[in-house]
Structure formats: structure tokens, C-alpha cells
Amino acid sequence: MPRTSHLLSASTALILAGSALQADTSYPLEIENCGQVVTFDQAPERAVALGQNSAEIMLLLGLQDRMAATAFWPNAVLPELEAANDEVEVLTVEFPTLESVLSKQPDFVAAMLTTLLGPDSKVAKQSDFEDLGIPSYLSPSACATTMDAGDSYGSRDALWSMDLLYKEIEDLSLIFDVADRGQALIEDFKAREAALRARFADTEDKTFLFWFSSPSPSDDAYLGGGNGPSGYIAHLLGGSNAIKTEADWPSLGWEGIMAANPTVFVATQVDRNRWDLDTAENKIEFLTSDPTVSQMEAVRNGRIVVMSGAAMNPSIRTLYGAEQIAEQLETLDLQ
């Protein structure tokens, strides 16, 4: 069993407390993933996590000593995981090259998005690693999307749910032979999810618009689609997504955004430092100073909240993002 990390979160305490509750994994282990069966002869020792969610799940499971590298971080790691994350090399906060991944001699590669491990991936296909004898795993949340022409991230015909994330945590904990930690982490998230749902069960319906980023104020904005994690957050908080598209990541001009007329505008903080409008501060400055956009009802009434951009990806951070918004909603006039 890998050594556990000295994390400060309550979820980690639950993981450690439940360390003797689940049976050990029997190898060879077969995991059904995205319509195919992946076989593991033993627990990975040199895993590469492609995407913040894959990395943070492993870190929450105390697996940093089994991780060779990570890549693709739209936001900084959770504060309670900083010490564990410092033990793992970050290849890049953007898309890595296949060569850089293979240079770490991985015995397992896990990815959170099809753009990181899919048919049209910027990094590699699962078959590329299969040909090299390296097991790979793609997040069930990514597998659940329908890929359309010209849409790299896919669409959903049903609302994303945490059940897909729980499946991912369960699978990874089995692969690494830490099923006890996986079940404890799932129970912690389920309790937090239920608490939020109960807290907003009787609230009046409201709409949220989630702005991830834009190359510039004159460009279309990248938003959270209706059935993606953003829609899940809105639903969890007693509302709905003002953007109704099935695409996970639609882009929309400001005329369309103003027509959506959300009750609450969510300006996300993205830490990757690619565009000026990645930061929540710059988003809010634009929203409140632009002569036209500033006339939106949500902006005029100060109904702008800030959330981590990572929460808009289907990930553990989605629940953290919902909790982040929940605290701010109590300070707003939503009448």
C-alpha cells in the first residue's frame, strides 16, 4: 500500500479512518472504461495524470508517491493538497506533448478530457498507449459526451451528475489498491452534495451564467453549457443555467449573453495566465465598466459571484465551486 499524505482536509481524515474497511484489489484487475476493458497486472507505480481532476483525485487518495507527473492545470491545486502536489512534477499547465509524457516512463495514464486522451486529442489516443503496453483511463464524465463535428469537448443530452465522478473515484481507487480511501472520499462528497441540495431546496428559481474566459472583450465568451457541470451547479443551488445549449463549452457573443439575462453572473478565476480575461478581477472590471454590458440586470444589481474556473470542468472541483457560490449567494439581493 502506498504511504498516505499529511493532508488537512476532512475528507482525508475520513479516508484514513476507513483504511481497514475494504478488501484489497485482486490482480489482474479488469476495468470497463469508455466501452473497452483495461487490464492492470499490478497497482501503478509511475502514473501520469493528464488534467487537474485526474491529478487531484490521485492526490486526495494519497497517491503522490505513485505519480510520475501531471499536466493541464487551469487552476492552482487545492490548498490542502499543496504539500502532496509539491512532490509530483508538473510537465505543463497547458497541453503536454506525447513525448514529454512518455519521457516519464509511465505505467499508467489517466485523463479527464477527450482533448487530452481521445480520438481527436491534442496529446494522444488511448490506442497510442495501448500499443506501448501502457494502461490508460479516460474520465467517465468525458466518455458520457457526444462528439459533434467541430466540437472538441462534446455535448450532453442529460444533466451531468456527480455519479460519473463517483464512478471515477471508485475505479481509480481499485486500480491503485486503495478502495477504502476511495469509498471514504465518495461518502464525504455525497454528504456535502446532500447538504447543499437541502440548503437550497426551498429557494426561488434563479438563472446563472458561467463565464470561463475570452481571448478579448471583443471576442465571443466561452461559457458553461446547459447540461454540463455548470448546469449541475445551478440545479444544486436551486436554479438553472441561463445558457440552454447541450454543448459543454458553447461560445457566445455579448448580445446573446445579454439576451440570456441571468439572475446571477458567475465570473470565474482561471490561473493559467493565457488571456487577460482569465482572471475574475478583469472579468468584473469589464462587466462593470463596459457601457452596454454593465446595463445587464445582474451587473446593475451587483449579482456577480466568483468561482474557480476548474469547477466548470466535470471534476471534484465542481462541488467545491458550488460551495463557493453558495457562500456568496447569501450576501446578494435576489428579490
N, C-alpha and C positions, 0 to 999 in steps of 0.2 A: 504494500500500500504506500502511496506517496505521502510525504510529510505534509502536514497541514500548515496553512499560513496563519499569521498572527493578525487576523482582521478584526475590525472593531464593530462590524455590523451585527444587528440582532439575528439576521438570517444565518450568519456564520456560526453564532453561538448555538443555534438550533441544529445546524449541520453536525457540529462536533458532539453535541449532546446525544444525537441519534446514531452515533457511529457503530453501534453493535446491533442495529435493528434489522438490517437487510443482509441477505445471503450474498456470498462472493459471486462474481461473474465466472461462468464456466466457459473456457475457450476450447476449441474455436467458437467464436460468437458470430452469429449472423444477424445483421440489422437490415430491415427493409427501409430503403431511403429513396424517395422520389421514383418509385416504381421499379427499383432494382435492389438486389441483395448484395450487401457489402460484408465481407468476411474478415474477422480480426483473429489472428492466431494468438495474440497476447495484447496486454494493455500497452498503448503507445508510450514511447519514451522521449520522442522528439517531434511533438506536434507543432504544426504551423496553423495559426488561426487567421483566416482572411476575413476581416471585418470585426468591428468593435463588439458586436453581440457575441460572436463565437469566442472571442478573447475573454470578455467579461464573465461569460458563463464558466469557462475553464478556471478563471481566477477565483470566482465565488466558490467553486468546488475545491479550491486549494491545490490546484494542479500546476502551479507556476514552475515547479521543478521538472515537469514533463513537457514543457513548452520550449521549442527552439526559437520561435519568432512569432511576431504578429504584424499585421498591416491593415491599412484603411481605417482611420480613426477620425470621423467628423468632429468628435468632441473629446475632451480630456477624459481620462479614466475616472471612474467613481472615486471620490476621496478616500473611502475606506479600503480601496484596492491599490492605492498608490505604492505602498511598500512592496506588495507582491508583484505588481507590474514592473517595478524597477529591476526585478531580477530577470526580465524577459526582453530580448532585443526587439526593437521596433524597426522593421525594414523601411517603412514609409507610412505617412498618414494618408497617402493617396493610393492609387492602384499600383501594386508591385509588379515587377516583371516575373515571368515564369522562371527565368534564370536565377533571380535573387531568391525565390522560394526554394528551388532545388539546391542552391548553394548551402542551405541549412541542413541538407540530408534528412528530410523529414520522413517519419514512418507513419504519418497521418496528417491529412489536410482537411480542415473544416472551414466552411464558408457560409456567410449569412445572406448573400445576394447572388442572383444569376449572373450579374455583371462580373462577379469575382470567380464563379465556378459554374458555368452554364454553356449552352450551345453557342452563344454569341459573346462569350466572356472576353473581357479585355486582358485577362490573365491566363486562364487555361480552361479546358473542358475536363469533366470527370474522367473521360476516356484517356486523356493525356496521362493522368496519374495512374489509372488502371494499367496502362501499357508498361508503366515503370514499376508495377507491383506495389504501389503506394495506395492504401485505402483512403477514400475521401468521403466527405459527408456534406450535403447541402441542407440548409435550414428548411424544415417543413413549411415554414411561412413563405419561403421563396418558391418551393415546389407547388404551392397552392394557387399561384398566379397563372393566368392565361396570357401567353405571349402573343402580342399583336405586331403586325408589321410596323416598323419604325418606333416601337415602344420597348426600350431596353429593360424596363422594370416590371412590365406586365400589368394586368388588370384583375380585379376580383368581382365575381358576381354575387358574393355574400360578404358580410362584415367579418373582418379579421377578428380572431379571438385569442385569448391567452392560452387556449387549449393547444394550439400549434406550438407555442413556446414551451409549454409543459412537456409535450412530446420530445422536443429538442433537448431539454434538460435531462429528461429520463434516458434518452438514447446515449447522450454523452457520458452520463454517469455510469451506465452499463459498460460502455466501451472502455472506460478508464478504471473499471472495477471499484467505483465509489458510489454504488447505488444508494447507500444510506444517506450520503450527503445530498444526492440529487433529490430524494424524497423529502428531506427536511427543507430544502430550498423551495421546492414546489409548494409545500404546505404553508411556508411563510408568505409567499407571493399570493396564494389563494386567500389567505386571511386578510391581507392588505387590500386585495381586489374587492372582497366582500364588504370590507369596512367602507370603502369609497362608494360602492354602489348603494349601500344603506344610507350613507350620509346625504346623498343627493336624490334619493328615491322620490321625495315629495316636492322637488323644486319645479318651478315653471320652465316650460320648454324654451330653450335658447339655442342659437346657432353660433358655431365657432368657425373661424377661418384661420388656417395654419399656414404661415409663410415661412418657407425654409430659407430661400435666398434668391438673389437675382444678380446677373452679371453687372447691371447698372440700373438706375431708376427708369431709364427709357426702354429697357428690355422687359419681356414677359417675366412674371414671377413664377418660381417653382413652388407648388403648393401641395398640401396633403389631400389625396383623393378621398372620395366619399366612403369607400369600403375598406380603406387601409387602416393602419394604426391610428391615424388622426381621427378617423370616424369612430373608431373604438373608444378613444379618449373622450370625444364629445358625448357619446352614448353613455359611458360610465359616469359622466358628470351631469347627467340628466338633460342632455341636449342632443344636437345633431350637427353634422358637418354642413356648413353653408355651401360647400363645393360637392356636387352630386355625381361627378363622373366616377366611372368604375376604375379608371386608371389610377394606379397607386401614386403616381407623380405627375399630375397634369401641370401644364404651364398656361398661364392666362395673363392677358393684358389688363391694365388698370381699369379700363372701362368695364370689363367683365367682373373684376373684383368688386368694384363699387356697386355694380348691379346685384351682386350676391348679398350685399348689405348685412353682414354678420352682426350678431349681438355683441360678440367678443372677438377681438383681433388678437391672434397669438403670434407674437414676434419671436422667432427662435434665435438662440445663441449657438452659432456654429464656430468651432475653434480652429478649423483647418487653415484659415487665413488665405483663402483663394481669391475671394472677392470682397470689396469694401462692405457690401451689404450682407456679409456673413454674420456680422455682429448684431446683437439685439439693439445696441445703442444706436448704430447707424440706421437700422430699420425704423426705430421710433423717431429719430430725427427727421427722416424722410416723411413718415406718415403725418407728423405734426406740423411740418413746415411747407409741404407742397400745397400750393393754393387750391388745387382741386381735391386731392386725396384727403386732405385734412378736414374736408367737409363731410366725410362719412360719419354716420351717426355714432358708431363705436368709437371713432377717434375723437369727435367733439365732446363726447361724454366721458372720456378718459378710460374707456374699457379696453385697454391694451394690457395684455399679460405676457410674461416672458417664460420661455420653456427651452430646455436643451434641444437642439436640433436632432440629436441622436434618438430622441423619443419618437420622431416621425418615422423611423425605420422599425420594422417588426422585430422587437427586441425586448430584453429585460428593461431597457431604459424607457419603454413606452409606459409602464406602470409608474416609474419614477416621475415621468413627465406629467402624468395625470395628477399625481400627488402634488407636484409643483404648482400646477394651475389651481388645484383645489384650495390651496392656502391663499392664493391671490383673489379668488372669486369672492371671498368673504369681505374683502375691502371695497368691492365695486358696487355701484348703484345699478342694479339690474332691473329696476322697476320700469 
